[in-house]
Amino acid sequence: MTSLHCLTMTSVTKFHNYLGTRTVKKKNLYEQPLNERIRNLLRLEYLFAGIMYRIKGPAEWDSRAVIDNFIEILDFIARIDFKVELIKDLEHHALILERWQRTPNVNTERLTNLLDKTKELVEKLDHIENQLEENLSQNQLIHLIRQRSTISGGTCRSDLPGYYHWLQRNPKQRQNKLSEWLAPLMPLRDAIDLNLYLIRNNAVTSQESALSGFFQSKLDGNVNYQIIQVWMLMEHPCYPEIKGGKQRFTIRFFEQADVEERAIQTEQDVNFELCCCMT
């Protein structure tokens, strides 16, 4: 059976603390971008999250993981020019925040801080390429690692003894140097985080049920939906597979009794929280 309805702006728009209240509820979040631009931002967010998780780690393998992700980000931004679109997104958010400032009974201090941060990041993004070039053009170690990273095992100590030698330094020294190399990328990370934060916190939210593990919905073509979110209890035996575009999306829920076996679509009805995030 198919559950079909239309999500419009008449639905209640809920602004929530994306990183706060959700954790308390012990739910898993699954997301699906509705365009390639947002997909790229989610991928970069993932790479930056890996860096921030490991950068304070004292082990050699922590520093290796940070540099691997760092190089992936450098290759990503060298291949895909998304800076202009990111700046457009932030400028669009700034206009919306300015309109909200004129709304009665809103937290004007919070809005002003977000607006100032948005404008500051737009300005910093304009100069990010020059800062990266200045910071990395003479960095021979990163250049060598980048060359060898395309080869399986190519950065082992026998292939790059200089890299291995650096990895044996005091953890604090390595952490300080990594922070120095990463500094020019921090405005990009902050801009991506803010952009996604504002999108995720402008969401049409509803409680839904997928009959026999299948859910389908239309999207209002007059609204710029960007991300579909599905929230489920952590202990739920199913996970969603979301597919969608500008006009509609589908969600299929799968069960996988054994991780080594093929997942199958569940036959049970699945209750979940749906968030359709927009700009």
C-alpha positions as a printed Julia matrix, in Angstrom:
279×3 Matrix{Float64}:
  0.0     0.0    0.0
  1.13    3.56  -0.66
  0.85    6.51   1.71
  0.58    9.57  -0.54
  0.04   13.18   0.48
  1.31   16.64  -0.37
  3.62   18.59   1.96
  3.05   22.34   1.7
  3.98   25.49   3.56
  0.66   25.26   5.38
  2.24   22.54   7.49
  3.67   23.64  10.8
  7.29   24.77  10.48
  9.31   23.72  13.52
 12.61   25.28  14.44
 14.6    22.98  16.72
 18.06   22.74  18.18
 19.62   20.37  15.69
 22.49   19.17  17.83
 20.87   19.45  21.25
 17.36   18.16  21.83
 17.7    15.34  19.32
 20.49   13.64  21.23
 18.33   13.35  24.35
 15.68   11.41  22.42
 18.25    8.77  21.38
 17.22    8.68  17.75
 19.17    7.96  14.6
 19.09   10.54  11.84
 19.03    9.55   8.16
 19.31   12.27   5.52
 18.85   12.51   1.77
 19.87   15.62  -0.21
 17.49   16.67  -2.96
 20.16   18.17  -5.24
 23.84   17.73  -6.03
 24.86   21.0   -4.38
 23.58   19.89  -0.97
 25.04   16.41  -1.53
 28.48   17.98  -1.92
 28.05   20.01   1.26
 27.04   16.89   3.22
 30.12   15.08   1.95
 32.38   17.92   3.0
 30.64   18.12   6.38
 31.39   14.42   6.82
 35.08   14.89   5.99
 35.42   17.87   8.34
 33.68   15.91  11.11
 36.3    13.17  10.73
 39.07   15.74  11.07
 37.61   17.36  14.17
 37.06   13.96  15.79
 40.67   12.82  15.33
 42.72   16.03  15.45
 43.26   15.92  19.22
 44.15   12.25  19.18
 47.72   11.51  20.33
 48.37    8.42  18.17
 50.18    8.3   14.83
 47.0     6.88  13.29
 45.0     9.88  14.5
 47.29   12.23  12.6
 47.22    9.96   9.54
 43.41   10.01   9.56
 43.36   13.81   9.8
 45.75   14.21   6.87
 43.83   11.64   4.78
 40.62   13.63   5.26
 42.47   16.9    4.71
 43.74   15.68   1.35
 40.28   14.42   0.39
 38.9    17.92   1.06
 41.68   19.56  -0.98
 41.0    17.2   -3.9
 37.25   17.76  -3.56
 37.38   21.56  -3.67
 39.96   21.47  -6.49
 37.58   19.33  -8.56
 34.24   21.0   -7.78
 33.69   24.76  -7.74
 30.86   25.28  -5.27
 32.09   28.43  -3.53
 29.84   30.74  -5.56
 26.74   28.67  -4.75
 27.69   28.51  -1.07
 28.03   32.3   -0.95
 24.63   32.64  -2.66
 23.11   30.36  -0.02
 24.55   32.43   2.82
 23.39   35.69   1.24
 19.9    34.19   0.89
 19.94   33.2    4.57
 21.05   36.72   5.48
 18.0    38.21   3.72
 15.69   35.82   5.59
 17.33   36.63   8.93
 16.92   40.34   8.25
 13.2    39.79   7.64
 12.93   37.79  10.87
 14.47   40.7   12.77
 11.36   42.73  11.95
  9.07   40.03  13.38
  7.62   40.71  16.86
  8.59   38.51  19.82
 11.7    36.96  18.32
 15.15   36.61  19.88
 16.74   39.61  18.17
 20.1    39.07  19.85
 20.31   35.52  18.5
 19.23   36.65  15.03
 21.77   39.48  15.02
 24.57   37.08  15.96
 23.57   34.68  13.16
 23.33   37.54  10.68
 26.74   38.94  11.63
 28.3    35.45  11.4
 26.73   34.89   7.99
 28.08   38.17   6.58
 31.51   37.52   8.09
 31.73   34.08   6.45
 30.69   35.45   3.05
 33.6    37.86   3.22
 36.07   35.16   4.3
 34.99   32.74   1.56
 35.91   35.34  -1.05
 39.59   34.96  -0.12
 39.82   31.26   0.67
 41.69   30.21  -2.49
 44.48   32.76  -1.94
 44.9    31.67   1.67
 45.07   27.99   0.7
 47.61   28.68  -2.03
 49.76   30.75   0.3
 49.6    28.12   3.06
 50.18   24.98   0.99
 52.23   25.99  -2.06
 55.53   25.4   -0.21
 54.34   22.42   1.85
 56.41   19.59   0.41
 55.23   17.0    2.93
 51.55   17.45   2.02
 52.52   17.47  -1.66
 54.29   14.11  -1.32
 51.51   12.53   0.73
 48.94   13.76  -1.79
 50.88   12.17  -4.64
 51.24    8.83  -2.86
 47.7     8.68  -1.42
 46.31    7.38  -4.72
 48.39    4.2   -4.28
 47.13    1.5   -1.9
 49.49    1.56   1.08
 51.49    4.28  -0.67
 52.07    6.33   2.49
 53.65    3.53   4.54
 56.97    4.22   6.27
 59.04    2.43   3.63
 57.55    4.62   0.87
 57.51    7.91   2.8
 60.15    7.76   5.56
 59.98   11.54   5.99
 56.28   11.32   6.73
 56.87    8.45   9.18
 59.6    10.49  10.87
 57.21   13.44  11.33
 54.53   11.15  12.74
 56.9    10.09  15.54
 57.1    13.62  16.91
 55.5    14.73  20.13
 51.67   14.58  19.75
 51.3    18.24  20.76
 53.74   19.3   18.04
 51.82   17.31  15.44
 48.47   18.68  16.61
 49.73   22.27  16.42
 51.1    21.75  12.92
 47.87   20.11  11.74
 45.86   23.02  13.12
 48.15   25.42  11.26
 47.65   23.55   7.96
 43.9    23.36   8.46
 43.42   27.03   9.43
 42.71   28.32   5.87
 39.92   25.72   5.53
 38.11   26.67   8.73
 36.01   29.45   7.12
 34.8    26.86   4.62
 33.92   24.43   7.4
 32.11   27.16   9.34
 30.2    28.3    6.24
 29.08   24.75   5.47
 28.06   24.16   9.09
 26.06   27.4    9.25
 24.4    26.84   5.88
 23.3    23.31   6.8
 22.29   24.41  10.3
 19.93   27.04   8.91
 18.49   24.62   6.35
 18.0    21.83   8.89
 16.34   24.16  11.36
 13.78   25.38   8.83
 11.76   22.2    8.47
  8.25   20.94   7.93
  7.96   18.2   10.54
  5.38   15.43  10.86
  4.84   11.99  12.37
  4.35    9.43   9.59
  3.76    5.72   9.05
  5.19    3.68   6.18
  2.67    0.97   5.31
  4.44   -2.33   4.66
  7.7    -0.43   4.81
  6.9     2.02   2.0
  6.2     5.76   2.09
  5.77    8.24  -0.73
  5.07   11.95  -0.74
  4.78   14.87  -3.13
  6.64   18.12  -2.54
  5.26   21.61  -3.03
  6.99   22.95  -6.15
  6.84   26.49  -4.79
  9.11   25.61  -1.86
 12.89   25.09  -2.12
 13.22   21.81  -0.25
 16.84   20.77   0.22
 17.04   17.76   2.56
 14.72   14.95   3.61
 15.31   13.73   7.17
 14.03   10.57   8.81
 14.35   10.23  12.58
 13.98    6.75  14.12
 14.56    5.24  17.52
 18.05    3.8   17.79
 16.76    0.34  18.72
 14.42    0.12  15.72
 15.24   -2.96  13.59
 14.71   -1.1   10.29
 16.61    1.6    8.43
 15.33    3.84   5.61
 16.51    4.23   2.05
 15.41    7.63   0.76
 15.22    8.63  -2.89
 13.85   11.88  -4.18
 13.94   14.97  -6.35
 12.2    18.33  -6.63
  8.65   16.99  -6.98
  8.42   13.85  -4.86
 10.35   11.37  -2.74
 10.02    7.79  -1.57
 11.21    6.01   1.55
 11.64    2.25   1.79
 12.45    0.63   5.11
 14.76   -2.38   5.2
 15.56   -5.09   7.7
 18.91   -6.84   7.91
 19.05   -9.61  10.5
 22.71  -10.28   9.72
 25.05   -7.59   8.4
 26.57  -10.14   6.01
 23.2   -10.95   4.47
 21.24   -8.96   1.91
 18.8    -6.43   3.39
 15.12   -6.93   2.53
 12.23   -4.47   2.59
 10.2    -4.95   5.74
  6.58   -6.04   5.59
  5.67   -4.29   8.84
  4.32   -0.76   9.19
  7.02    1.64  10.35
  6.39    4.8   12.36
  8.93    7.59  12.01
  9.44   11.34  12.23
  9.78   13.12   8.9
 11.46   16.5    8.41
 11.49   18.25   5.04
 14.17   20.93   5.3
 14.12   24.03   3.1
 15.72   27.38   2.36
